[in-house]
Amino acid sequence: MITMRCRPLAHRLRGVVALAPAALVAALLMPSQAQGATPSQDACHTLDTVMPHGDCGPFHQVFADNFNGQRIPLGAFSYCAGDGDFKCAGLRKYGTGPGSVYWSFGAYPRGWYDTANPKNHSNGNTRTFGGEYRADDTTWIGPSPAGDGQLHVRMYRPPTGDNHVAALVPLGCMDIRYGKFSERWRVHGTLDGYKMAHLRYAESEIDFPEAGENFAYDPISAFVHGFSEYNADAPGRWTDWHTSTYEITPSGVTFYLDGRRIGQVAGDNPDATAWVLQNESSLGGNYAAPGSSVQIDTTWVTCYTYDGTGR
């Protein structure tokens, strides 16, 4: 059952400059090794466990990565830029040519603070504790026990100081106004005190998947702010594997979870902006306990531009 509700606006950084253009990235396009997938209702008929490969309907695939064959250790996502390109200098040693992680994924830099942090109350919330974006000690890429490659983000609360959180930016998905955005992910660990908001924002904002305030009690939700006001809550547990997709066209936005359309909102999104996989401190309920941690595993991500031709 889909329900409607309200929640605080997601994170808006102060002083962020316009995002710089990024080259279209050629990335690994091999399907996941997992089996037993179910066809989706979305334009690509995306399989639950297999990354889509190629154009579909009116959407042109511009970036895809299933992380297979990659080993990027903890600490490599360091010295990340805050000037709008988000590239992390620590990834240079793993290659800087087309298709390398250096050109594929960036991150918010150390010294930027999440939505809950009092140092960044850009939307007026009243939380007294939050996180610092620390991709340098939360984020790595490597094989899973099942053999597929995965991007991992382990958020945690140290004995002192801010939570360590991370916001990752697929660089091939920047500066897109209309398009399609898909990923396969799961959450595990200590849910209470943490959340995610995988979003696109400028003057308007589109968030999916999002825990509005806290993984521990929030449903998997989709939100739109700006050109329209909308939200839908989908059935499902954060701790299960999910495929989330949304499609943005001049007529509106459609959201899918695990192959099922969960909602649609009419309106013309005005913004060409980046897709940010933002993982952060909770905006409601309990604060993260000292020593706690939660991990987000992602086995593939892909995005498309919209050409409107239906080729």
N, C-alpha and C positions, 0 to 999 in steps of 0.2 A: 504494500500500500504506500502511495506517495503522499507525503504531508507537506504543508507549507508552514514556514516559521521565519523569524527574524533573528539576526545576530549582528555583532559589531562588524564594521568594515574591516577588511583584511589589511595587512601591512602596507603602508605607503612610506617609503623612505624620503627623508627630507634632503634636498640638495642633489638629487640624482640628475645628471645631465642626460640629454637625448641619447638614445641608444645608437651606436655606430652600426653601419651595415656590416654583414658578415657574409663571406663567400658560402655558396651552397657546398655542403660537405659530402664527399663520397665516403660512405661508411659500410661496415659489414652488413650484408643483407641476408645472411643465411638464416633459415627458420630455426626456431627453438627445437630442442631434441624431445620436448615433452609430447605426449600423445593424448588422444581422447578429447580433442577440442570440439567445441560447439560453435556452429556458424552464428554470426552476429547480424542484427538488423541494420547496422550502419552501412555507409556507402561502400565500404571495402569488404563487407561480410567478414569482418575480422574474426579470426579464430581465437579462442580463449588463451591458448598457450603458444601460438605461432605468430611471430611478427609479420605483419603484412609486407608484401614485396611488390612495388610498382604502383602505377597510377590506378585510380578507381573512380568511376563516375566523373564528376566535375573537379576532382581533386588530383593535384600533381605532387607526387612524393618528392620532397627536397632533402629529407634527413631521416636516417634510420640507423639504430645501433642496438645490437643484442649482446654486446660486451663479450662475445665468444672469443677466446684466445688472448684476452687482455689480462695483464697482471700489473696493476697500478697500486703500489703499496700505500698504506696509511702514511700521511705526511707529504705526499706528492702534490696534493691540492693546496699549495702554499704560495704566498706572495701573489694573491689574486688581485686583479685590477679593479678599481672602483670608478674608472673613468668612462664606463659605458660598454667596454668590450668584455670585461669579466674574465679574461684569460688568466690562467694561473702559471706563473713563471716556473714553479716547481715541476710542471709537466714537460718542460722542454727536453729533459734528458730522455724522455720516452718517445721523442720524435716530434718534429714540427712541420712535416710535410702534409699534403692533403690527406684527410682521413685519419690523422693522428689524434690522440685524445686532446692534445694542446689546441687543436682547431675544432674539436667536437664538443667539449664540455668546459664551461667556466663556472665560477662561483662568486657569490658575494664575498667581499674581502673581510679579513679580520679587522675589527674596529667599527663595523656596522652592527647595529643592535636590532633585535627582533621586535615584533609588535608589542609584546608584553613588557618589554624592558622600560623602566622609567626614563632611561636616557633617550628613548625614541617614542614618546607618547604622541605620535603624529595624528592619531585619530581620537584622542581624548579619553582613552580607557584609563582605569584607575588601578591597574595592577602595580604591586610594589616590588616585584621581582620578575626577571625575564632572562633572556639569553643574548649571547654574542655569536655572530656568525663565525664559525670556526671549522671551515671545510678542511683546514690543515690537520686536524686531529680527530675528525669524525668520519671522513669519507675515503673509500677505497674501492677498487674494482678487482674482481677475481672470480675463479670458478666456484660454483656451488657443489654440494655433495652429489647433486643429480647430474653434474657435468656441464651445465650451461653457465655462461658468464653472467655475472650480476654486478650491478652498482649498489653499494652499501652505504648507508648513512646511519651511524650510531650516535644519537643524541644522548647527552648525559649531564648530570649535575655533579660537579666536583665538590670536595670538602669545603672550599671557599670560593667565592666569586660567582659569576654568572653561569647559567646553563651554557653548555657548548652545543650549538645547533648548526644547521647548514641549509643554504639555499643554492641549488645547482641550476645552471642555465645551459640548455642545449643550444650551442651557438649557431647551428644551422637553422634554428627555428626563430631567429630574431627578425624584427621588422616585418611581420606578417599581419595584415589586417583581417582578411578572410582566409580560412583554412580549416584544417582538421588536425587534431592533436590526440595521440593515443599512447598509453603506457600500460605495462603490466607490473603489479607491485603487491606487496603484503607488508604488514606491520607486526612486530612481535617484541616482547619484553615488558617493561613496566609502562602501561599505557597512561596512568594517571599523572598529569602534570605536563603532558606534551600534546602536540597537534600537528596537522599539516594544512597547507592551503596552496595547492598547485595551481598557479594563477597566471593571468595576463592582466596588467593594469597600466593605465595612464589616466586619462580623464574618466574613463569607464573601467570596469573591472569584471572579469569572468573567473570564477574559482571552481575547480573540480579536478580531483576529489578534495573535499575539505571537511575537517572536523571543526565545526563552528567555534567551539571553545576548548574541547578536551576529548582526546581519544577514549577516555574511560567511560564516558556516557553519551557522547554524540553519535548520531548516525552518519553514514557516508552521504555527504550533501553536495549539491551544486548551487552556486549563487551567481547572480548577475546584479551589478550596481551601475548606475550612470545612465546609459541610454534606455534602460528598463530596470525595474526592481523585481526580482524573482528569486525563488529558491525551491528546490525539491529535495526530499530525503528519500534515499533508496534503501531497501532491505539488504542486509549483508553485514558480516562481521569484519572489522578491520584486520583481524588476525588471519583471515583466509586470503588466498590469492585472488586478485581481481584484475580485470581489464577495463580501464576507464577511457572513454572517448568523448570528445565533443567536436561538433562541426559548426563553423561560423560561416554564414553566407549573408548576402545583403538583406535577406528577409528575416534573419534571426539566428538563434543558437539552439541546437539539439544535443541532448546529453544521453549517453548510453553507459550502462554498467553491466558487464558480463553478457553482452549481446542484446540486452533489453533496453529499449528506449524508456528512460525514466522521466523525461520532461522536455518541453520545448517552449521557447519564449520568442515572441516577435520583436523586431526592432533592428535598426541598422547600427552595428558596432562601428564607432568612429575611429578607432585607434589601430595603428600599425605599431606593434610592440613585441617584446620578448615573451617567451614562455618560461616561467620560473618555477622550479620544483622546490617550493619553500617549505621547510620543516622547522618547527619552532616551539617555543614554550606555550603552555596553555593560556587562554584568555579568560578562563572561568574555572571554578571548582578549586581543587587542591593544587598547591604548587608542587613541583617535582621534589621528591624526597632526596636528601643528600645520599649519594651513592647509587641512585637509580639510573636506569638507562632504557632507551627504546630504540629499536632498529627498523629502518625501512629498507627492504630489499626490492630492487627493480631489475627485471630480467630483459626488458626491451623498452625502447621509446621510439616513436616516429612522428613526423609531422609533414603536412602538405600545404601547398598554396591552393587557392580556389581559382579556377579559370572560367567557370560558368558554362562550359560548352558541353559537358557530359560525355566527352570522348571516351 
